[in-house]
């Protein structure tokens, strides 16, 4: 659509007109359908090609003759950084619920990722987790997450979406407005250099703990010897607001992220980064990385607000216009919820489109925004509720109900570090597999009240095992043979 610094020309006008009269899905940030189920002659346009947009495109490809994904970036040819996703230099883990959904949408994707180097993690067996109540016990649960870089995960999904014959990508295009019909009730197309037409913006809620990250990659030392794969040192609101995580990712590397709340930001120079790691509640992370080879610069990231836009409350929503992903709800990335909620939202879109196979889409925007708000609510409550434990957090309300919930969840966490039944229930909620109400069921409630005063042991639950290098070779093929298929 032309150079964004130039005025629109004839080619821009032609391409803009081509987008008129098409369904539009706006993100921020199954089984194949029969050809008879496609909406003949119609196109869906997805604004934004990150994970939420790609998953929306995957669902829409089953329903529309053509799906166009527009993004301001030029997509890299491979698992590489792009400026439109600055947070990709920091920790990303695909939670259990998200992994299940992506496997449903793209059968065989998990095996492809693992063969290319992604690291499967069983929670909490493969993890050392220092909670605010102490070290958590490790035991098998079958709850599986996948650890890999954001670039790697997004590239794998983008390749799969691009393989659909009715999906095309328009790169380097900056959509700045919508084209509405005469009464401004229906979105009919897109404009590259026009102001948005339509109603006013939705109400927005913001909760920020002024958390900042610093992250980099390390080569896993050849002589690293431990029986754990992930190290998660959580902050303690009452004592130490600093935390750190170490995850193995593709390429036999560690992704290490340090975090501090209340503007206590970790430094980006090596000496300061290591000193910050040494100030955490356990020395284990510092000991693991101090002799390791750092592979990348240390990058900072501070866009960690929780933001929720209440589209479902608008008295009027434009027809043929949906909002998904960060455009609806963006979470503090510390909790790793964004990609999984995007996947859950894509399933909502898939179900609603199946229910409207007769082509009646008039009520779709209102219904979709209500259901996406419901899907996002649990993750929002968990993320903001945890952030509001810190006195430096702004936004939100520290109500009596929230304070009582914090006290009860402290007992749940206390029980979870020793009681496998509570630990499994808590893990399913944290992985967005089960709703938070799971933790208030009678069996969990009783165990939390009886055992919630438990404290973890002073020493982490780990013993010396086979070397990490040997364990990687046992579970995966040599790195030289692990790469995503071309194409």
ZIZIKA-V628047 format. One record per pair of residues at least 12 apart in sequence whose C-alpha atoms are under 10 Angstrom apart, sorted by the first residue. I is the first residue (numbers start at 1). GAP is how many residues later the second one is. D is the distance in whole Angstrom. If there is no record, write none. Layout:
BEGIN
i: [I,I]
gap: [GAP,GAP]
d: [D,D]
END
This chain:
BEGIN
i: [1,1,1,1,1,1,1,1,1,1,1,2,2,2,2,2,3,3,3,4,4,4,4,4,4,4,7,7,8,8,12,12,12,13,13,15,15,15,16,16,16,16,16,17,17,17,17,17,18,18,18,19,19,19,19,19,19,19,19,19,20,20,20,20,20,20,20,20,20,21,21,21,21,21,21,21,21,21,21,21,21,22,22,22,22,22,22,22,22,22,22,22,22,22,22,23,23,23,23,23,23,23,23,23,23,23,23,23,23,23,23,23,24,24,24,24,24,24,24,24,24,24,24,24,24,24,24,24,24,25,25,25,25,25,25,25,25,25,25,25,25,25,25,25,25,26,26,26,26,26,26,26,26,26,26,26,26,26,26,26,26,27,27,27,27,27,27,27,27,27,27,27,27,27,27,27,27,27,27,27,28,28,28,28,28,28,28,28,28,28,28,28,28,28,28,28,28,29,29,29,29,29,29,29,29,29,29,29,29,29,29,29,29,29,29,29,29,30,30,30,30,30,30,30,30,30,30,30,30,31,31,31,31,31,31,32,32,32,32,32,33,33,33,33,33,34,34,35,35,35,35,36,36,37,37,37,37,37,37,37,37,38,38,38,38,38,38,38,38,38,39,39,39,39,39,39,39,39,40,40,40,40,40,41,41,41,42,42,42,42,42,43,43,43,43,43,43,43,43,43,43,44,44,44,44,44,44,44,44,44,44,44,44,44,44,45,45,45,45,45,45,45,45,45,45,45,45,45,45,46,46,46,46,46,46,46,46,46,46,46,47,47,47,47,47,47,47,47,47,47,47,48,48,48,48,48,48,48,48,48,48,48,49,49,49,49,49,49,49,49,49,49,49,49,49,50,50,50,50,50,50,50,50,50,50,50,51,51,51,51,51,51,51,51,51,51,51,51,52,52,52,52,52,52,52,52,52,52,52,52,52,52,53,53,53,53,53,53,53,53,53,53,54,54,54,54,54,54,54,54,54,54,54,55,55,55,55,55,55,55,55,55,55,55,55,55,55,55,55,56,56,56,56,56,56,56,56,56,56,56,56,57,57,57,57,57,57,57,57,58,58,58,58,58,58,58,58,58,58,58,59,59,59,59,59,59,59,59,59,60,60,60,60,60,60,61,61,61,61,61,62,62,62,62,62,63,63,63,63,63,64,64,65,65,65,66,66,66,66,66,67,67,67,67,67,67,68,68,68,68,68,69,69,69,69,69,69,70,70,70,70,70,70,70,70,71,71,71,71,71,71,71,71,72,72,72,72,72,72,72,73,73,73,73,73,73,74,74,74,74,74,75,75,75,75,75,75,76,76,77,77,77,77,78,78,78,78,78,78,78,78,78,78,79,79,79,79,79,79,79,79,79,80,80,80,80,80,80,81,81,81,81,82,85,85,86,86,86,86,87,87,87,87,87,87,87,87,87,87,88,88,88,88,88,88,89,89,89,89,89,89,89,89,89,89,89,89,89,89,90,90,90,90,90,90,90,90,90,90,90,90,90,90,90,90,90,91,91,91,91,91,91,91,91,91,91,91,91,91,91,91,91,91,91,91,91,91,92,92,92,92,92,92,92,92,92,92,92,92,92,92,92,92,92,93,93,93,93,93,93,93,93,93,93,93,93,93,93,93,93,93,94,94,94,94,94,94,94,94,94,94,94,94,94,94,94,95,95,95,95,95,95,95,95,95,95,95,95,95,95,95,95,95,96,96,96,96,96,96,96,96,96,96,96,96,96,96,96,97,97,97,97,97,97,97,97,97,97,97,97,97,97,97,97,98,98,98,98,98,98,98,98,98,98,98,98,98,99,99,99,99,99,99,100,100,100,100,100,100,101,101,101,101,101,102,102,102,102,102,102,104,105,105,105,105,105,106,106,106,109,109,109,110,110,112,112,112,112,112,113,113,113,113,113,113,113,113,113,113,113,113,114,114,114,114,114,114,114,114,114,114,115,115,115,115,115,115,115,115,115,115,116,116,116,116,116,116,116,116,116,116,116,116,116,116,117,117,117,117,117,117,117,117,117,117,117,117,117,117,117,117,117,117,117,118,118,118,118,118,118,118,118,118,118,118,118,118,119,119,119,119,119,119,119,119,119,119,119,119,119,119,120,120,120,120,120,120,120,120,120,121,121,121,121,121,121,121,121,121,121,121,122,122,122,122,122,122,122,122,122,122,122,123,123,123,123,123,123,123,123,123,123,123,123,123,124,124,124,124,124,124,124,124,124,124,124,124,124,124,125,125,125,125,125,125,125,125,125,125,125,125,126,126,126,126,126,126,126,126,126,127,127,127,127,127,127,127,127,127,127,127,128,128,128,128,128,128,128,128,128,128,128,128,128,129,129,129,129,129,129,129,129,129,130,130,130,130,130,130,130,130,130,130,130,130,130,131,131,131,131,131,131,131,131,131,131,131,132,132,132,132,132,132,132,132,132,132,132,132,132,132,133,133,133,133,133,133,133,133,133,133,133,133,133,133,133,134,134,134,134,134,134,134,134,134,134,134,134,134,134,135,135,135,135,135,135,135,135,135,135,135,135,136,136,136,136,136,136,136,136,136,136,136,136,136,137,137,137,137,137,137,137,137,137,137,137,138,138,138,138,138,138,138,139,139,139,139,140,140,141,141,141,141,141,141,142,143,143,143,143,143,144,145,146,146,147,147,147,147,147,147,148,148,148,148,148,148,148,148,149,149,149,149,149,149,149,149,149,150,152,152,152,153,154,155,156,156,159,159,159,159,160,162,163,173,174,174,174,175,175,175,175,175,175,175,176,176,176,176,176,176,176,177,177,177,177,177,177,177,177,177,177,178,178,178,178,178,178,178,178,178,178,179,179,179,179,179,179,180,180,180,180,180,181,181,181,181,183,184,184,184,184,184,184,185,185,185,185,185,185,185,185,186,186,186,186,186,186,186,187,187,187,187,187,188,188,188,188,189,189,197,198,198,198,199,199,199,199,199,200,200,200,201,201,201,201,202,202,202,202,202,202,202,202,202,203,203,203,203,203,203,203,204,204,204,204,204,204,204,205,205,205,205,205,205,205,205,206,206,206,206,206,206,206,206,206,206,206,206,207,207,207,207,207,207,207,207,207,207,207,207,207,207,207,207,207,207,208,208,208,208,208,208,208,208,208,208,208,208,208,208,208,208,208,209,209,209,209,209,209,209,209,209,209,209,209,209,209,209,209,209,209,209,210,210,210,210,210,210,210,210,210,210,210,210,210,210,210,211,211,211,211,211,211,211,211,211,211,211,211,211,211,211,211,211,211,211,211,211,212,212,212,212,212,212,212,212,212,212,212,212,212,212,212,212,212,213,213,213,213,213,213,213,213,213,213,213,213,213,213,213,213,213,213,213,213,213,214,214,214,214,214,214,214,214,214,214,214,214,214,214,214,214,214,214,215,215,215,215,215,215,215,215,215,215,215,215,215,215,215,215,215,215,216,216,216,216,216,216,216,216,216,216,216,216,216,216,217,217,217,217,217,217,217,217,217,217,217,217,217,217,217,217,217,218,218,218,218,218,218,218,218,218,218,218,218,218,218,219,219,219,219,219,219,219,219,219,219,219,219,220,220,220,220,220,220,220,220,220,220,220,220,220,220,221,221,221,221,221,221,221,221,221,221,221,222,222,222,222,222,222,223,223,223,223,224,224,224,224,224,224,224,225,225,225,225,225,225,225,225,225,225,226,226,226,226,226,226,226,226,226,227,227,227,227,227,227,227,227,227,228,228,228,228,228,228,229,229,229,229,229,229,229,230,230,230,230,230,231,231,231,231,231,231,231,231,231,232,232,232,232,232,232,232,232,233,233,233,233,233,233,233,233,233,234,234,234,234,235,235,235,235,235,236,236,236,237,237,237,237,237,237,237,238,238,238,239,240,240,240,240,240,241,241,241,241,241,241,241,241,242,242,242,242,242,242,242,242,242,242,242,242,242,243,243,243,243,243,243,243,243,243,243,243,243,243,244,244,244,244,244,244,244,244,244,244,244,244,245,245,245,245,245,245,246,246,246,246,250,250,250,251,251,251,251,251,252,252,252,252,252,253,253,253,254,254,254,254,256,256,256,256,256,257,257,257,257,257,257,258,258,258,258,258,258,258,259,259,259,259,259,259,259,260,261,261,261,261,261,262,262,262,262,262,263,263,265,265,265,266,266,267,267,267,268,268,268,268,269,269,269,270,270,270,270,273,273,274,274,274,274,275,277,277,278,282,282,282,284,302,303,303,304,304,304,304,304,305,305,305,305,305,305,305,305,306,306,306,306,306,306,306,306,306,306,306,307,307,307,307,307,307,307,307,307,308,308,308,308,308,308,308,308,308,308,309,309,309,309,309,309,309,310,310,310,310,310,311,311,311,311,311,311,311,311,311,311,312,312,312,312,312,312,312,312,312,312,312,313,313,313,313,314,314,315,316,316,317,317,317,317,317,318,318,318,319,319,319,319,319,319,320,320,320,320,320,321,321,321,322,322,322,322,322,322,322,323,323,323,323,324,324,324,324,324,324,324,324,324,325,325,325,325,325,325,325,325,325,325,325,326,326,326,326,328,328,328,328,328,329,329,329,329,329,329,329,329,330,330,330,331,331,331,331,331,331,332,332,332,332,333,334,335,335,335,335,335,335,336,336,336,336,337,337,337,337,337,337,337,337,338,338,340,340,340,340,340,341,341,341,341,341,341,341,342,342,342,344,344,344,344,345,345,345,345,345,345,345,345,346,347,348,348,348,348,348,348,349,349,349,349,349,349,351,352,352,352,352,353,375,375,377,378,378,378,378,378,378,378,379,379,379,379,379,379,381,381,382,382,382,384,384,385,385,385,385,385,385,386,386,388,388,388,389,389,389,408,408,408,408,408,408,409,409,409,409,409,410,410,410,411,411,411,411,411,411,411,411,411,412,412,412,412,412,412,412,412,412,412,412,412,412,412,412,413,413,413,413,413,413,413,414,414,414,414,414,414,414,414,415,415,415,415,415,415,415,415,415,415,415,416,416,416,416,416,416,417,417,417,417,417,417,418,418,418,418,418,419,419,419,419,419,421,421,421,422,422,422,422,422,422,422,422,422,423,425,425,425,426,426,426]
gap: [12,13,14,15,169,170,171,172,173,174,191,13,170,171,172,190,169,170,171,68,168,169,170,171,188,189,185,186,184,185,179,180,181,178,179,175,176,177,163,173,174,175,176,162,171,172,173,174,25,171,172,24,25,26,49,160,169,170,171,172,23,158,159,160,167,168,169,170,171,21,22,23,158,159,160,165,166,167,168,169,299,19,20,21,22,23,42,44,45,165,166,167,168,298,299,19,20,21,22,23,37,41,44,163,164,165,166,296,297,298,299,338,19,20,21,22,23,43,44,154,163,164,165,166,295,296,297,298,299,19,20,21,22,23,28,31,32,35,44,295,296,297,298,299,340,19,20,21,22,26,27,30,43,44,295,296,297,298,299,301,302,19,20,21,22,23,24,25,26,27,28,29,295,296,297,298,299,300,301,315,18,19,20,21,22,23,24,25,295,296,297,298,299,300,301,302,314,18,19,20,21,22,23,24,25,55,56,295,296,297,298,299,300,301,309,310,313,28,29,32,71,72,73,74,75,76,77,317,320,28,31,73,74,75,76,27,29,30,31,73,26,28,29,30,321,28,29,27,28,29,30,27,321,25,26,27,28,317,320,321,322,22,23,24,25,26,27,28,319,321,23,24,25,26,27,318,319,320,23,24,25,26,319,23,24,25,21,22,23,24,25,17,18,20,21,22,23,24,25,123,124,12,13,16,17,19,20,21,22,23,24,25,123,276,277,12,15,19,21,22,23,24,25,122,123,124,144,145,276,14,21,22,23,24,25,123,275,276,277,278,21,22,23,24,25,123,126,127,128,143,276,21,22,23,24,25,36,123,125,126,127,277,19,20,21,22,23,24,26,35,105,109,120,121,122,19,21,25,34,35,104,105,107,108,275,289,99,102,103,104,106,107,274,287,288,289,291,292,271,272,273,274,275,286,287,288,289,290,291,292,293,294,16,17,18,105,270,271,272,289,290,293,15,100,103,104,105,106,107,108,288,289,292,47,50,51,102,103,106,269,270,284,287,288,289,290,291,292,294,13,105,268,269,286,287,289,290,291,292,293,294,12,101,104,105,107,110,111,289,47,48,99,100,102,103,104,106,109,288,292,46,102,287,288,289,290,291,292,294,106,107,286,289,290,293,100,103,104,105,106,102,104,288,291,292,287,290,291,294,296,102,103,100,101,102,98,99,100,101,102,97,98,99,100,101,102,98,99,100,101,102,93,98,99,100,101,102,98,99,100,101,102,103,104,105,13,98,99,100,101,102,103,104,12,98,99,100,101,102,103,12,97,98,99,100,101,95,96,97,98,99,80,83,94,95,96,97,75,79,78,82,409,410,73,74,76,77,78,80,81,406,408,409,70,71,72,73,74,75,76,77,405,69,70,71,72,74,75,68,69,70,71,69,65,66,213,214,215,217,63,126,128,212,213,214,215,216,217,246,61,62,63,64,66,213,60,61,62,125,126,127,128,166,168,207,209,210,211,212,59,60,123,124,125,126,127,165,166,167,168,208,209,210,211,243,244,56,57,58,59,122,123,124,125,126,154,155,156,158,163,164,165,166,167,242,243,245,54,55,56,57,58,59,61,155,157,163,241,242,243,244,245,246,247,26,28,52,53,54,55,56,57,60,154,156,242,243,244,245,246,247,26,50,51,52,53,54,55,56,59,242,243,244,245,246,337,48,49,50,51,52,240,241,242,243,244,245,246,333,335,336,337,338,25,26,27,46,47,48,49,50,244,331,332,334,335,336,337,46,47,48,240,242,243,244,246,247,331,332,333,334,335,336,337,47,48,239,240,241,242,243,244,245,246,333,334,335,45,46,47,240,241,244,44,45,240,243,244,333,239,242,243,245,246,55,238,241,242,244,245,243,52,55,238,241,242,51,54,55,47,48,51,36,46,44,370,371,372,373,33,34,35,39,40,43,44,137,369,370,371,372,32,33,34,136,361,362,363,368,369,370,135,361,362,363,364,366,367,368,369,370,36,40,134,135,360,361,362,363,364,365,366,367,368,369,30,31,35,131,132,133,134,135,136,355,359,360,361,362,363,364,365,366,367,28,29,30,31,34,35,130,131,132,133,134,358,364,26,27,28,29,110,128,129,130,131,132,133,353,356,357,24,25,26,27,28,109,128,129,355,21,22,23,24,25,26,107,108,109,126,127,16,17,18,19,20,21,22,23,24,107,108,15,16,17,18,19,20,21,22,107,301,304,305,308,12,13,14,15,16,17,18,19,20,104,106,299,300,303,12,13,14,15,16,17,18,19,102,103,104,105,12,13,14,18,101,102,103,104,105,12,100,101,102,103,104,105,119,120,334,335,99,100,101,102,103,104,105,117,118,156,332,333,334,101,102,103,104,105,116,288,331,332,101,102,103,104,105,106,113,151,152,287,326,330,331,101,102,103,104,105,150,282,283,286,324,325,101,102,103,104,105,106,107,108,149,278,281,282,323,324,101,103,277,278,280,281,282,283,284,319,320,321,322,323,324,99,100,102,147,279,280,283,320,321,322,323,324,325,326,97,98,279,282,283,320,321,322,323,324,325,326,277,278,279,280,281,282,283,287,319,320,321,324,325,279,280,281,282,283,286,319,320,323,324,325,90,279,280,282,285,323,324,279,281,284,285,280,284,279,280,282,283,286,287,282,281,284,285,288,290,287,286,102,103,83,100,101,102,103,108,99,100,101,102,103,105,106,107,68,98,99,100,101,102,104,105,106,189,97,98,332,186,185,329,328,329,325,326,327,328,327,325,324,19,17,18,19,15,16,17,18,19,20,21,14,15,16,17,18,19,20,12,13,14,15,16,17,18,19,20,21,12,13,14,15,16,17,18,19,20,143,12,15,16,17,18,19,16,17,18,138,139,16,17,137,138,15,13,14,15,133,134,135,12,13,14,131,132,133,134,135,12,131,132,133,134,135,176,130,131,132,133,134,130,131,132,133,131,132,121,118,119,120,115,116,117,118,119,114,116,117,108,109,110,113,106,107,108,109,110,111,112,113,126,105,106,107,108,109,110,111,103,104,105,106,107,124,125,101,102,103,104,105,124,190,191,99,100,101,102,103,123,124,125,178,188,189,190,97,98,99,100,101,124,125,173,176,177,178,180,181,186,187,188,189,190,53,54,95,96,97,98,99,123,124,176,179,180,184,185,186,187,188,51,52,53,54,95,96,97,123,175,177,178,179,180,181,182,183,184,185,186,50,51,52,53,54,55,92,93,94,95,122,177,182,183,184,30,31,48,49,50,51,52,53,54,55,90,91,92,93,94,121,122,123,176,181,182,30,46,47,48,49,50,51,52,53,54,55,88,89,90,91,92,122,30,31,44,45,46,47,48,51,52,53,54,55,85,86,87,88,89,90,91,120,121,30,42,43,44,45,46,51,52,53,54,55,59,83,84,85,86,87,88,29,30,31,40,41,42,43,44,51,52,53,58,81,82,83,84,85,86,38,39,40,41,42,52,57,78,79,80,81,82,83,84,29,30,31,32,36,37,38,39,40,75,76,77,78,79,80,81,82,28,30,34,35,36,37,38,71,73,74,75,76,77,78,29,32,33,34,35,36,70,73,74,75,76,77,28,29,31,32,33,34,35,68,69,72,73,74,248,249,31,32,33,67,68,70,71,72,246,247,248,30,70,245,246,247,248,244,245,246,247,64,68,242,243,244,245,246,63,238,239,240,241,242,243,244,245,246,62,236,237,238,239,240,241,242,245,234,235,236,237,238,239,240,241,244,233,234,235,236,237,240,17,18,19,25,239,242,243,15,16,17,18,24,13,14,15,16,17,25,53,54,57,12,13,14,15,25,50,52,53,12,13,25,47,48,49,50,51,52,25,46,47,48,24,25,26,45,46,45,153,154,24,149,150,151,152,153,154,151,152,153,42,20,21,39,40,41,18,19,20,21,23,39,40,149,16,17,18,19,20,22,23,24,34,35,37,38,39,14,15,16,17,18,23,33,34,36,37,38,39,91,12,13,14,15,16,32,33,36,37,38,41,42,12,13,14,32,40,89,12,39,42,43,229,232,233,227,228,229,231,232,216,217,220,226,227,40,41,42,35,38,40,41,21,29,33,38,42,16,20,41,42,43,77,15,16,18,19,22,27,42,17,18,21,41,42,43,75,16,126,129,130,131,132,128,129,130,131,132,39,129,35,36,37,34,35,31,32,33,29,30,31,32,28,29,30,20,24,27,28,13,25,12,13,15,16,15,12,13,12,176,177,178,176,30,29,30,26,27,28,29,30,25,26,27,28,79,82,89,90,20,23,24,25,26,27,74,77,78,81,89,19,20,21,22,23,24,25,73,77,18,19,20,21,22,23,65,68,69,72,14,17,18,19,20,21,64,18,19,59,60,63,12,16,17,54,55,57,58,59,61,62,16,53,54,55,56,57,58,59,60,61,62,53,56,57,60,52,55,51,49,50,46,47,48,49,52,44,47,48,42,43,44,45,46,47,41,42,43,44,45,43,44,45,27,42,43,44,45,46,47,42,45,46,49,17,18,21,22,25,44,45,48,49,13,14,15,16,17,18,19,20,21,47,51,12,13,15,16,14,41,44,45,48,12,13,43,44,47,48,50,51,46,49,50,45,48,49,51,52,53,48,51,52,55,50,49,44,47,48,51,95,96,43,47,94,95,39,42,43,45,46,93,94,95,38,41,36,39,91,92,93,31,34,35,36,37,38,91,30,33,34,28,31,32,88,23,24,26,27,28,29,30,31,26,25,19,20,21,23,24,27,15,18,19,20,22,23,17,12,15,16,19,15,57,60,58,51,52,54,56,57,58,59,50,51,52,53,56,57,21,55,47,48,54,12,13,12,13,17,18,20,21,16,20,14,15,18,13,14,17,31,32,37,40,41,44,17,30,31,39,43,38,42,43,34,36,37,38,39,40,41,42,43,13,14,27,28,32,33,34,35,36,37,38,39,40,41,42,13,35,38,39,40,41,42,34,35,37,38,39,40,41,42,29,32,33,34,35,36,37,38,39,40,41,28,31,32,35,36,38,34,35,37,38,39,40,33,34,36,37,38,28,29,32,33,35,22,23,26,16,17,21,22,23,25,26,29,30,21,13,14,19,12,13,18]
d: [8,9,7,8,8,9,8,6,9,10,8,10,8,8,10,9,8,8,10,9,8,7,7,10,8,9,10,8,8,8,9,8,10,9,9,10,10,10,10,7,6,6,7,10,10,8,8,9,10,8,9,8,9,8,9,10,8,5,6,9,9,10,8,9,9,5,4,7,10,8,8,10,10,10,10,9,8,5,6,10,9,9,6,5,6,7,10,10,10,8,6,6,9,8,10,7,6,5,6,9,10,9,9,10,8,7,8,9,5,7,9,9,8,5,5,6,8,10,9,10,7,8,8,9,9,6,5,7,9,7,6,5,7,9,8,8,9,9,10,8,5,5,6,8,10,8,6,5,7,9,8,9,10,10,7,6,5,6,9,8,10,7,6,6,8,8,9,6,5,9,10,8,8,5,4,5,7,6,8,9,10,8,6,9,8,9,7,7,8,7,5,5,4,8,9,9,10,9,6,7,5,7,6,7,10,9,8,8,6,5,7,9,10,9,9,10,9,9,8,9,9,9,9,5,5,7,8,9,9,10,9,8,7,9,9,9,9,6,10,9,10,9,5,7,10,8,9,8,9,10,9,9,10,8,6,9,10,9,7,9,9,9,9,7,4,5,6,9,8,9,9,6,5,6,9,8,9,7,9,7,6,9,10,8,6,8,9,6,6,7,9,9,9,9,6,6,5,6,7,9,10,10,8,7,8,9,6,8,6,5,6,9,9,9,10,8,9,10,9,6,5,6,7,10,10,10,9,9,10,9,7,6,5,6,9,9,10,9,10,10,8,6,5,6,9,10,10,9,7,10,10,7,6,5,8,9,9,10,10,9,9,10,10,6,7,6,9,9,9,9,9,8,8,10,9,10,9,10,8,8,7,10,9,9,9,10,9,9,6,10,8,8,8,9,7,10,7,8,10,7,5,8,10,9,7,9,9,5,7,10,8,8,8,9,9,10,10,8,8,9,10,9,8,9,7,6,10,9,7,9,10,10,9,8,8,10,8,9,8,10,10,10,7,7,10,9,6,9,10,10,10,8,9,9,8,8,5,9,10,7,8,7,10,7,10,10,8,10,9,8,9,9,9,9,6,9,8,9,8,9,8,10,7,8,10,7,6,9,9,10,9,9,8,8,8,9,7,9,7,7,9,9,9,9,10,9,8,8,8,10,8,10,10,6,9,10,9,5,6,8,9,10,6,5,6,9,8,6,5,6,7,10,8,6,5,6,8,9,6,5,6,8,6,8,8,9,8,7,5,6,6,7,8,8,9,6,4,5,5,8,9,9,6,5,7,8,10,9,5,5,9,9,9,9,10,7,9,10,9,8,10,10,10,8,8,10,6,9,10,9,9,9,10,9,8,5,5,8,8,5,8,9,10,9,6,7,9,8,10,9,6,9,8,9,9,10,10,8,10,8,10,10,10,9,7,9,8,10,9,7,5,6,10,10,10,8,7,8,9,7,7,9,9,10,10,9,7,9,9,8,8,8,8,6,7,9,8,8,7,10,10,8,9,8,9,10,9,8,7,8,10,10,8,9,10,8,9,8,10,10,6,7,6,10,8,8,8,9,7,7,6,6,9,9,9,10,9,8,9,9,6,9,9,9,10,10,7,6,5,7,8,8,9,9,10,9,6,9,10,9,9,10,9,6,5,7,8,10,9,9,7,8,9,7,7,9,9,8,5,7,9,10,7,7,10,8,6,10,10,9,5,7,9,10,9,9,10,6,5,5,8,8,10,8,9,5,7,7,9,9,9,10,10,6,9,8,8,9,10,10,6,6,5,9,9,10,9,9,7,4,7,8,6,7,8,8,9,8,7,7,9,8,9,9,9,9,9,10,9,8,6,7,9,8,9,9,7,9,10,10,10,10,10,9,9,9,8,7,9,8,8,9,8,10,9,9,9,7,8,9,10,9,8,8,7,10,9,9,9,7,10,8,9,9,9,10,8,10,8,10,10,10,7,7,10,9,8,6,7,8,10,9,10,7,9,9,9,10,8,10,8,4,4,5,8,9,8,9,10,7,4,6,8,10,10,8,9,9,7,10,9,6,7,9,7,6,5,8,8,9,8,6,5,8,9,10,9,9,6,5,7,9,9,7,6,7,10,9,9,10,9,7,6,5,6,9,10,9,9,10,10,8,6,5,6,7,10,8,8,9,9,10,9,7,7,6,6,5,6,9,9,10,8,8,7,7,7,5,6,7,10,9,8,10,9,8,8,5,6,7,7,9,8,9,10,9,9,9,8,8,5,5,5,8,9,9,10,10,8,9,10,7,8,9,10,8,5,5,6,9,10,9,6,6,5,6,7,10,9,10,10,9,7,8,6,5,6,8,10,10,10,7,7,8,8,6,5,6,7,9,9,8,9,8,6,5,6,9,10,10,8,8,10,8,8,10,8,7,6,8,8,10,8,9,8,10,8,9,7,7,5,8,9,9,9,9,9,8,9,9,9,10,9,8,9,7,6,9,10,8,10,9,8,5,6,9,10,10,10,10,10,8,8,9,6,4,6,7,9,9,10,9,10,7,9,8,5,6,7,8,6,7,9,9,10,8,4,7,10,9,9,6,8,8,8,8,5,6,9,8,9,8,9,9,7,10,10,8,9,9,10,7,9,10,8,9,9,9,9,9,10,9,7,9,10,10,9,8,8,8,9,9,8,10,9,9,7,7,6,8,9,8,7,4,6,9,10,10,9,10,10,9,6,7,10,10,10,8,10,9,8,9,10,10,9,8,9,10,9,9,7,10,9,9,8,9,6,8,7,6,5,7,9,10,10,8,6,5,6,6,6,7,9,6,5,6,7,5,5,4,7,9,4,6,9,10,8,7,5,6,8,10,6,9,9,7,6,8,9,6,7,8,9,9,10,10,10,9,7,6,8,10,7,9,10,7,9,8,7,5,6,9,9,8,5,4,6,8,10,10,6,6,6,6,10,9,8,9,10,10,10,10,9,7,9,10,8,8,8,9,10,10,9,9,8,9,10,6,6,5,9,7,6,10,10,8,6,5,8,10,8,8,7,6,4,6,9,9,10,8,6,5,7,8,9,8,8,7,6,5,7,9,10,9,10,9,8,6,7,9,6,5,7,9,9,9,10,9,6,9,8,8,7,6,4,6,9,9,9,9,7,5,6,9,10,8,8,7,9,9,6,5,7,9,9,6,6,8,8,7,9,9,9,10,6,7,9,7,9,6,4,6,9,8,6,5,5,8,9,7,9,7,7,10,9,8,7,8,10,9,7,6,4,6,6,8,7,10,9,6,8,6,8,8,10,9,9,10,9,10,8,6,6,6,9,7,7,5,7,10,7,6,5,8,7,10,10,9,7,6,5,7,9,10,7,6,9,9,10,8,5,5,6,9,9,10,9,10,8,6,5,7,9,8,6,7,6,10,8,10,6,5,4,6,9,10,10,10,7,6,4,6,9,9,10,8,9,9,8,5,5,7,8,8,6,6,7,9,9,10,7,7,6,6,5,7,9,10,10,10,9,6,6,5,6,9,10,9,6,5,6,8,8,10,10,9,9,6,5,7,7,7,10,6,6,4,5,8,10,8,7,5,6,9,9,6,5,7,7,10,8,10,9,6,5,6,10,9,9,7,8,9,8,8,9,9,10,9,9,8,6,8,10,9,8,10,10,8,8,6,9,7,8,7,9,8,9,9,6,6,7,10,10,10,7,7,6,4,6,8,9,10,10,8,7,5,6,7,6,6,10,10,6,6,6,5,7,8,8,9,9,7,9,9,9,9,8,7,7,10,8,10,10,8,6,5,7,9,8,6,5,7,10,9,8,7,10,6,5,7,8,10,10,10,9,6,9,9,7,7,7,10,9,8,10,9,8,10,9,8,9,8,8,8,9,9,9,9,9,10,6,6,8,9,8,10,9,9,10,9,8,7,8,6,6,8,8,9,10,8,8,6,5,7,10,8,9,9,8,9,8,6,8,9,6,5,6,9,10,9,8,9,6,8,10,10,7,6,4,6,9,9,7,7,9,10,8,10,5,7,9,10,8,10,9,7,9,9,9,9,9,10,7,9,9,9,10,9,8,10,8,10,10,9,9,10,9,10,10,9,9,10,10,10,9,9,9,10,10,8,10,8,7,9,10,10,9,9,10,10,10,10,8,9,9,8,10,8,8,8,8,5,7,10,9,9,9,9,9,8,10,8,9,8,8,5,6,7,9,7,9,10,9,9,8,10,8,7,10,8,7,10,9,9,9,10,10,9,9,10,8,9,9,7,5,6,8,8,7,6,9,9,10,10,10,10,8,5,4,5,9,8,8,7,9,9,8,9,8,6,5,7,9,9,10,8,8,6,4,6,8,9,9,9,8,10,9,7,5,6,9,9,7,9,8,9,8,8,10,7,9,8,10,6,8,10,8,10,9,6,8,8,5,5,9,9,7,10,9,9,8,10,9,10,9,10,8,10,10,7,7,9,10,7,9,8,6,8,8,6,9,7,8,9,8,7,9,6,10,10,8,6,9,10,7,7,8,9,7,9,10,7,7,8,9,9,8,8,10,8,8,10,7,5,9,10,8,9,9,9,8,10,10,8,10,8,8,8,8,9,9,9,8,7,9,9,8,9,10,8,10,8,7,10,7,8,9,7,8,9,9,9,9,9,7,10,9,10,10,10,10,9,10,7,9,10,9,9,8,8,9,9,10,10,9,8,10,9,7,6,10,10,8,8,9,9,9,8,7,9,10,9,10,8,6,9,10,7,8,9,10,10,7,10,7,7,9,9,10,7,10,9,9,10,7,8,7,10,10,10,10,10,9,10,8,10,7,7,9,9,9,10,8,9,9,10,9,9,8,8,8,10,10,9,7,9,9,8,10,8,9,10,10,9,9,8,10,9,9,8,8,9,10,8,10,9,9,9,7,9,9,9,5,7,9,7,4,6,8,10,8,8,10,8,8,10,8,5,8,10,8,6,9,10,8,8,10,7,9,9,9,8,10,7,5,6,5,6,8,9,7,5,8,8,5,4,7,6,8,10,10,9,8,9,8,9,10,9,8,8,7,10,8,9,7,8,8,8,9,8,9,10,9,8,9,10,8,9,6,9,7,8,10,10,10,7,7,8,8,7,9]
END
